[in-house]
Amino acid sequence: MYRRKLFLLISILGIILGIFFVFKFYQTFFWSNTQFENDFSYVFVDRDDTIDSLTLQMKPLLKSTKNFLIAAEKKGYAQRIRSGKYRIQKSMGNNDIINTLRSQRLTTKVVFNNQERIEDLVGRVAEQIEADSLSLLKSFLDPAFLEEAGFTEDNALAMYLPNTYEVFWDTTPENFRNRMLTYYQSYWNENRKNKVKSLGLTPVEAVILASIVQKESVQVEEQNTIAGVYLNRLKKKMKLQADPTVIYAMKKVTGDFQQVIKRVLYKDLKLNSPYNTYKVKGLPPGPITMPDLRTLEAVLHPEQHDYLYFVAAPEKIGYHLFASSLAEHNRNKKKYTRWLNNQKIYR
């Protein structure tokens, strides 16, 4: 009788322990372990993250970090963390969370446009992927890469065409840079190469010219006309005499790219710089900004005319007065100068 009672007691305890372990198993792996209210939340895993640093990052998202760590150890994830961007759904259990972190790496959208310098570009990109701006800058300006790709440090910005790109959040600086080169090469297909060659330019020179056009006017309907003016001047071996290049030269010499210069003075035209197109013939050594693709297309499809000059139109802000002769241009310039003085714009 005693043995029977003992056996019954042990059996009951075994059942209770079994139920307890099954309960803990399901609680650890399958019960909801999220505590955020949104339908999902993103987790960004760095390349140097450990299970401890990842758990600390995820602490605000989880009901129990202890159960997450246990599940991660049991599933072997703690020793094989994979960097990237991941989306955790509301009410997920640890089993699904870990499976997501293990195999469902997401891409992210990288957007950039109108950056004045390569330094500005890397700062913008670094805001959107894991890589920091210093590592991006080192990669973008790597001498061996630039030489192989056919660029220089001055014109490297020309390779980065503004657009929206889908990349993995943890992509390396080198992979990102190579992706941009591939896009650049695909943009410059045979049709565009032939077109730019007929204009007497290279693809890089077309981007440089487009950057000047971009700074001269954001009015789409004028950009083809302005591109035509500069191409006319290049054909005649005239200096471009583009005010935006002088402004860029002033910023580059001072190192202050935050300054706002609304008026170029005669003394500014004497600045010694390869970017000052009042002193040097031809195009500057690199872009003075990142032109929009539509501006680049305006350069590839310039308006055919005999204009050689233009100046801002005081009666129609944002637009320009065009002239074929210097005399006509000087008359237009007087109108603009008078307007600047009336507006008390002296710098």
Backbone torsions as a table, in degrees:
resi	resn	phi	psi	omega
1	MET	NA	-44.5	-179.7
2	TYR	-60.9	-44.5	-179.5
3	ARG	-63.6	-37.5	-179.8
4	ARG	-64.9	-42.7	178.3
5	LYS	-64.4	-40.8	-179.9
6	LEU	-63.6	-43.8	179.7
7	PHE	-62.6	-40.7	179.8
8	LEU	-64.8	-41.5	179.7
9	LEU	-64.4	-43.7	179.7
10	ILE	-64.4	-39.1	179.0
11	SER	-63.7	-42.5	179.4
12	ILE	-64.1	-43.4	178.7
13	LEU	-63.3	-38.7	177.9
14	GLY	-62.9	-42.3	178.6
15	ILE	-63.9	-43.0	179.8
16	ILE	-62.6	-44.4	178.8
17	LEU	-64.3	-39.8	178.4
18	GLY	-62.0	-44.7	177.7
19	ILE	-62.2	-39.7	-179.7
20	PHE	-63.4	-45.6	-178.7
21	PHE	-67.5	-37.4	176.4
22	VAL	-64.6	-41.8	178.1
23	PHE	-60.2	-47.8	-179.0
24	LYS	-65.5	-36.6	179.7
25	PHE	-62.3	-49.6	-179.4
26	TYR	-67.7	-37.0	178.5
27	GLN	-63.3	-42.2	-177.5
28	THR	-70.3	-41.1	-171.2
29	PHE	-102.4	-33.0	-168.0
30	PHE	-119.9	-20.8	178.3
31	TRP	-73.1	150.6	179.4
32	SER	-55.1	130.3	178.4
33	ASN	-124.8	22.1	176.8
34	THR	-105.6	151.2	-179.5
35	GLN	-131.6	17.5	176.5
36	PHE	-92.6	156.1	-174.5
37	GLU	-89.9	-25.6	-179.7
38	ASN	-68.0	167.5	179.2
39	ASP	-68.0	-26.6	178.6
40	PHE	-156.6	166.3	177.1
41	SER	-143.4	145.7	-178.6
42	TYR	-93.0	143.6	175.4
43	VAL	-123.2	130.5	179.8
44	PHE	-112.3	116.1	-177.6
45	VAL	-103.7	117.4	178.8
46	ASP	-76.3	161.5	179.8
47	ARG	-64.4	-28.7	-177.4
48	ASP	-100.3	12.6	178.2
49	ASP	-70.0	146.0	170.7
50	THR	-111.2	174.2	178.9
51	ILE	-62.0	-31.3	179.6
52	ASP	-70.7	-46.5	-179.6
53	SER	-67.8	-34.8	177.3
54	LEU	-66.5	-43.0	179.3
55	THR	-63.0	-39.2	177.8
56	LEU	-63.1	-40.2	178.0
57	GLN	-64.9	-37.0	-175.1
58	MET	-86.6	-4.4	-175.9
59	LYS	-52.4	-43.8	179.7
60	PRO	-66.7	-16.5	-176.4
61	LEU	-94.5	-17.3	-171.3
62	LEU	-109.2	146.2	173.4
63	LYS	-74.3	-39.8	-177.8
64	SER	-137.1	108.7	175.6
65	THR	-72.3	-27.1	178.8
66	LYS	-62.2	-48.3	179.8
67	ASN	-66.0	-35.1	177.5
68	PHE	-63.1	-43.1	-180.0
69	LEU	-64.8	-40.6	179.1
70	ILE	-62.6	-46.8	-179.6
71	ALA	-63.0	-40.7	-179.6
72	ALA	-63.1	-38.8	178.4
73	GLU	-68.7	-46.0	-177.4
74	LYS	-64.4	-34.2	-178.1
75	LYS	-89.0	-0.9	178.3
76	GLY	77.1	11.6	-178.1
77	TYR	-78.0	-30.6	-175.3
78	ALA	-59.1	-28.1	-179.1
79	GLN	-96.3	-7.1	-176.4
80	ARG	-135.9	61.0	178.6
81	ILE	-73.1	140.4	178.7
82	ARG	-116.9	125.8	-179.2
83	SER	-69.4	159.8	177.4
84	GLY	143.3	-176.1	177.1
85	LYS	-105.6	131.8	-176.2
86	TYR	-135.3	153.1	178.7
87	ARG	-115.5	118.6	179.5
88	ILE	-98.7	125.1	-179.1
89	GLN	-82.4	150.4	176.1
90	LYS	-60.6	140.5	176.8
91	SER	72.9	12.3	175.5
92	MET	-67.3	145.0	170.6
93	GLY	-88.3	170.6	-176.9
94	ASN	-62.6	-33.2	179.4
95	ASN	-61.4	-46.3	179.2
96	ASP	-70.8	-36.8	178.6
97	ILE	-60.6	-47.7	-177.9
98	ILE	-68.0	-39.7	176.7
99	ASN	-61.3	-36.9	177.9
100	THR	-66.5	-46.3	-179.7
101	LEU	-66.8	-21.8	-177.5
102	ARG	-85.9	-32.8	-167.5
103	SER	-138.9	0.0	-175.2
104	GLN	-119.3	55.3	179.3
105	ARG	-66.9	133.8	-177.0
106	LEU	-102.6	155.6	169.5
107	THR	-87.3	165.3	176.9
108	THR	-133.9	152.8	-179.9
109	LYS	-86.4	128.4	174.5
110	VAL	-113.0	122.7	-176.9
111	VAL	-123.7	134.1	173.5
112	PHE	-153.3	149.8	175.0
113	ASN	-164.6	160.4	172.5
114	ASN	54.2	33.1	174.4
115	GLN	-81.0	136.1	-177.4
116	GLU	-79.9	-31.1	-175.6
117	ARG	-137.8	163.7	176.9
118	ILE	-62.8	-31.6	178.1
119	GLU	-64.8	-37.2	177.3
120	ASP	-68.7	-38.2	-179.2
121	LEU	-62.9	-48.0	-177.3
122	VAL	-64.7	-33.1	176.4
123	GLY	-64.5	-40.9	179.2
124	ARG	-67.2	-43.6	-179.3
125	VAL	-66.9	-39.3	-178.2
126	ALA	-62.7	-23.4	177.2
127	GLU	-71.7	-14.7	-170.4
128	GLN	-118.3	-11.5	175.7
129	ILE	-132.8	176.3	-175.6
130	GLU	-67.1	-39.9	-174.2
131	ALA	-58.5	141.3	179.0
132	ASP	-86.7	165.5	-173.6
133	SER	-64.4	-34.0	-179.0
134	LEU	-66.9	-43.4	179.5
135	SER	-68.9	-34.4	176.6
136	LEU	-66.6	-44.5	-179.5
137	LEU	-62.3	-43.2	178.6
138	LYS	-60.4	-41.3	-179.3
139	SER	-70.5	-44.2	-177.7
140	PHE	-64.2	-33.0	-176.7
141	LEU	-104.0	15.1	178.0
142	ASP	-58.6	119.0	-175.2
143	PRO	-55.9	-41.2	-178.7
144	ALA	-64.6	-41.5	179.0
145	PHE	-65.3	-46.1	-178.4
146	LEU	-60.5	-42.5	-179.5
147	GLU	-64.6	-43.9	-178.8
148	GLU	-66.8	-36.3	-177.7
149	ALA	-83.5	-12.0	177.9
150	GLY	88.7	30.0	179.2
151	PHE	-123.2	170.1	173.1
152	THR	-122.5	170.8	177.7
153	GLU	-62.0	-33.3	-179.3
154	ASP	-69.5	-38.4	-174.8
155	ASN	-107.5	12.1	-177.4
156	ALA	-56.9	-31.5	-179.1
157	LEU	-60.8	-26.1	-177.7
158	ALA	-62.3	-21.6	-177.4
159	MET	-74.7	-22.2	-172.7
160	TYR	-97.7	101.4	-177.5
161	LEU	-89.2	128.6	-176.1
162	PRO	-63.5	132.4	179.7
163	ASN	-174.4	-175.6	172.8
164	THR	-108.4	123.5	-175.2
165	TYR	-117.8	139.7	173.9
166	GLU	-96.5	114.8	178.9
167	VAL	-136.7	161.2	172.6
168	PHE	-71.0	138.3	-176.2
169	TRP	-58.1	-34.1	-177.0
170	ASP	-96.4	19.6	178.2
171	THR	-59.7	145.2	-178.8
172	THR	-76.4	158.1	175.9
173	PRO	-55.0	-38.3	-179.3
174	GLU	-67.9	-41.8	178.8
175	ASN	-65.6	-39.7	179.0
176	PHE	-65.1	-46.5	178.4
177	ARG	-58.4	-44.6	-179.8
178	ASN	-66.2	-34.5	176.8
179	ARG	-64.0	-39.9	179.1
180	MET	-67.0	-36.8	177.7
181	LEU	-65.5	-40.6	178.2
182	THR	-61.7	-41.7	179.1
183	TYR	-66.7	-41.6	178.2
184	TYR	-58.9	-44.9	-178.7
185	GLN	-67.7	-34.0	178.3
186	SER	-73.2	-32.5	177.2
187	TYR	-64.2	-43.7	-179.3
188	TRP	-84.5	69.4	176.4
189	ASN	-74.7	179.1	-176.4
190	GLU	-60.8	-37.5	-179.7
191	ASN	-62.2	-47.7	-179.3
192	ARG	-69.9	-36.8	177.8
193	LYS	-61.1	-42.8	178.7
194	ASN	-65.8	-38.9	-179.7
195	LYS	-64.4	-47.9	-177.7
196	VAL	-67.8	-32.8	177.6
197	LYS	-65.2	-36.7	178.9
198	SER	-66.7	-20.3	178.3
199	LEU	-89.5	-3.2	-179.3
200	GLY	80.7	23.1	-177.7
201	LEU	-123.6	163.7	168.4
202	THR	-99.5	166.1	176.6
203	PRO	-55.2	-42.7	179.7
204	VAL	-64.3	-41.5	179.0
205	GLU	-65.1	-34.3	177.2
206	ALA	-63.7	-40.1	178.1
207	VAL	-66.0	-41.2	178.9
208	ILE	-61.5	-46.5	179.0
209	LEU	-63.9	-40.8	178.3
210	ALA	-61.9	-33.5	179.0
211	SER	-65.9	-35.3	177.5
212	ILE	-70.2	-44.9	177.7
213	VAL	-58.7	-41.8	179.5
214	GLN	-59.3	-42.6	-179.6
215	LYS	-73.1	-27.5	179.2
216	GLU	-72.7	-39.7	-175.6
217	SER	-159.5	137.0	173.7
218	VAL	-99.8	2.2	178.0
219	GLN	-76.6	112.3	-174.5
220	VAL	-57.2	-40.5	-175.9
221	GLU	-70.0	-12.5	179.2
222	GLU	-99.9	-21.2	-170.2
223	GLN	-63.2	-37.1	177.4
224	ASN	-64.0	-36.3	179.6
225	THR	-67.6	-45.6	179.8
226	ILE	-64.1	-41.7	176.7
227	ALA	-58.7	-39.1	178.4
228	GLY	-63.9	-37.8	178.3
229	VAL	-61.1	-50.0	-176.9
230	TYR	-67.0	-36.5	177.1
231	LEU	-66.9	-35.6	175.7
232	ASN	-62.8	-41.9	-179.2
233	ARG	-67.7	-39.9	178.2
234	LEU	-62.5	-41.1	179.7
235	LYS	-64.3	-33.4	-179.2
236	LYS	-88.7	5.1	179.8
237	LYS	63.1	27.1	176.7
238	MET	-86.9	151.6	172.7
239	LYS	-66.9	144.3	-178.1
240	LEU	-67.5	-36.1	179.8
241	GLN	50.1	53.5	-179.0
242	ALA	-98.0	117.2	-179.5
243	ASP	-54.9	-40.5	-179.3
244	PRO	-59.6	-28.9	177.9
245	THR	-71.0	-32.6	177.3
246	VAL	-68.2	-42.8	178.9
247	ILE	-61.4	-43.4	178.3
248	TYR	-62.9	-42.1	179.4
249	ALA	-61.2	-40.9	178.9
250	MET	-63.5	-42.0	178.9
251	LYS	-65.6	-41.2	-177.6
252	LYS	-67.8	-40.6	180.0
253	VAL	-64.9	-41.6	-178.4
254	THR	-83.4	-19.6	-176.1
255	GLY	77.3	6.7	-178.4
256	ASP	-107.0	96.1	-179.6
257	PHE	-90.5	4.4	177.7
258	GLN	-93.8	-13.5	-176.8
259	GLN	-67.8	147.0	179.6
260	VAL	-107.8	119.5	-179.5
261	ILE	-118.6	110.8	-176.6
262	LYS	-94.8	-16.1	-176.9
263	ARG	-141.7	128.5	176.9
264	VAL	-92.3	126.9	-178.2
265	LEU	-96.4	162.9	-179.4
266	TYR	-59.6	-36.1	-179.4
267	LYS	-65.9	-28.4	179.4
268	ASP	-67.5	-27.4	-176.7
269	LEU	-70.2	-12.5	-179.5
270	LYS	-91.0	-1.9	-176.7
271	LEU	-60.7	129.8	177.9
272	ASN	-81.4	106.4	179.8
273	SER	-162.2	141.3	176.5
274	PRO	-66.2	-10.9	178.3
275	TYR	-91.9	-8.6	179.8
276	ASN	-84.6	98.3	-175.8
277	THR	-78.7	4.9	169.9
278	TYR	-84.7	-20.0	-178.5
279	LYS	-107.9	-29.8	-177.7
280	VAL	-113.5	146.5	178.0
281	LYS	-84.3	154.6	176.8
282	GLY	81.4	-166.2	-177.6
283	LEU	-83.2	153.9	173.6
284	PRO	-67.6	168.7	-174.7
285	PRO	-70.5	-14.1	-179.3
286	GLY	-159.0	171.3	178.7
287	PRO	-63.8	148.0	175.8
288	ILE	-98.1	-1.8	170.8
289	THR	-168.6	174.0	174.9
290	MET	-91.6	109.1	-177.2
291	PRO	-75.4	150.5	172.8
292	ASP	-65.5	156.5	178.2
293	LEU	-63.6	-33.3	179.7
294	ARG	-68.3	-31.2	176.5
295	THR	-70.6	-38.9	176.4
296	LEU	-62.3	-38.7	177.4
297	GLU	-67.1	-32.0	177.2
298	ALA	-64.1	-36.9	176.8
299	VAL	-68.3	-38.6	179.8
300	LEU	-72.2	-20.0	179.4
301	HIS	-130.6	65.0	-176.3
302	PRO	-71.0	154.1	175.3
303	GLU	-73.7	137.2	178.9
304	GLN	-88.0	115.7	-179.1
305	HIS	-158.4	-178.3	179.8
306	ASP	-112.9	17.9	178.5
307	TYR	-68.2	140.6	175.9
308	LEU	-124.3	-8.2	-175.0
309	TYR	-140.7	156.4	169.1
310	PHE	-160.6	156.1	179.0
311	VAL	-147.6	155.6	-178.6
312	ALA	-59.6	140.7	-179.5
313	ALA	-90.2	113.6	-177.0
314	PRO	-66.2	-29.2	-177.3
315	GLU	-85.5	-7.4	179.2
316	LYS	-142.5	85.1	-174.3
317	ILE	-56.1	132.6	178.6
318	GLY	96.8	-8.9	-179.3
319	TYR	-117.7	178.4	-172.6
320	HIS	-134.6	158.7	173.0
321	LEU	-104.4	127.3	-176.1
322	PHE	-106.9	148.6	-178.4
323	ALA	-144.9	149.1	178.0
324	SER	-96.1	-23.4	-178.5
325	SER	-118.2	156.9	179.7
326	LEU	-67.3	-35.8	179.9
327	ALA	-61.9	-45.9	178.1
328	GLU	-63.6	-40.2	179.1
329	HIS	-63.5	-42.1	179.9
330	ASN	-62.2	-36.6	176.6
331	ARG	-64.9	-42.4	178.2
332	ASN	-65.8	-37.0	-178.7
333	LYS	-66.5	-36.8	178.2
334	LYS	-62.4	-40.2	178.6
335	LYS	-60.9	-43.6	-177.5
336	TYR	-69.4	-43.1	179.5
337	THR	-62.0	-40.9	178.0
338	ARG	-62.0	-40.6	179.5
339	TRP	-65.3	-42.4	178.2
340	LEU	-59.5	-43.5	-179.9
341	ASN	-65.9	-39.3	177.6
342	ASN	-64.1	-33.2	178.6
343	GLN	-83.9	-2.3	-179.1
344	LYS	59.2	40.5	175.6
345	ILE	-99.4	102.2	-176.2
346	TYR	-108.6	-7.4	178.6
347	ARG	-154.1	NA	NA
